[in-house]
Amino acid sequence: MKFEKNEPAPARARLSLRIKGRVQGVGFRYSAVDEALRLGITGWVRNTPDGDVELVAAGGKEALRRLAAWGHVGPPGALVTEVEESWLPYSGEFDGFRTVR
């Protein structure tokens, strides 16, 4: 993304989501990767041993808000019952968005 000289860069942040419900075995991680890439967000997503999905993302705040809203619904077949959401300062540590173990 390129900005003009006097145009401010979008405010950036880091977002952590813990998504609970029927979220494993429904393509949640792969759909999260697609959604994050569509929004230009970096980070990772993984299944947890207790049946949740954990997602950590960084990027523009508006794009992260959209990803958080998506996480409250998930892909078709998912049934999200609860989302724990934490916002942190942007760290710039990620270079893409991927599924991790």
N, C-alpha and C positions, 0 to 999 in steps of 0.2 A: 504494500500500500504506500503510495507516495503522497506527500502533503505539500501544498504550496507554502511559500515562505512565511506568510502571516497566518496560516491556518493551523490551529492547535491539533496535535495528535489526540486521538480519543483517549479518555481516561482508561487506564488498564488496571486489572486486578487478578487475583487468583481465587478460584472457587473450588470448594470441596463438597461433594454430595455423597451421602450414604443413603441408598435407595432400597427400601424394604417392600416386601410383598411377593407376588409371583413374578420374579424378575430374572430368574435363571432358567435356561432352556427355552427361551422365547426370542432369542436373537437380540437381546437388549444391548450387549456390548458392541456388536457389529453395527447396530443401528445408531448407537451413541457415537461411534467413530464417524459414520457417514454424516451425522448431524453436526458434529464438531468441525469436520473438514468443510462442510457447506458454510458454516459460520466463520471460518478462519481462525479457529481456536486451537491452541496446542495443549498437550497434556496426555493423560492416560485413563483407562477404565479397566476394571477387573472384577471378577466374581470373588466373594469372600467365602471362607469355609462355612459360615453360618447361614448362607443362602441369600445374602444381600448383594448389591452391586455398589462398588466404590468408584467414584469418578473424581479426578482432580484435573482442573482445567485453568488455563491462563489466557488472557486476551483482553479485548475491549469490554468494558462493563456492560454495554448494551447487548453485545453478542453473548456474554456470559448469562445475562438475565434471560435471554431467549433459550439458551441451553438448559438453564435451571427450570424454566417453565416446561420445556420438553420432558425433562427428567421426572416431573410430577405426573406425567401421563405414560411416557415410554412408547415403545412400538406396539403394533397390533399383537394381541396375545398376552401382553403384560398386564398385571393388575397391581399398580402401585398403591400401597396402603399408607406409607409414611416416607418423608424425605427429611433427612437432617442436612442442613445447609450451613456452611461456614464460609465467610468471606475474609480473605487475607490480602496483604500487600502483594503487588506484582513482583515476581522474582526473575522472570525471563529465563528460567532454567530449561524449558522444553523446546524442542526443535521440530515437533510434529505432534500428531495425535495417534495413539496406538492402543491396542489391547495388551495388557501385561498379565503375568501370572503371579 
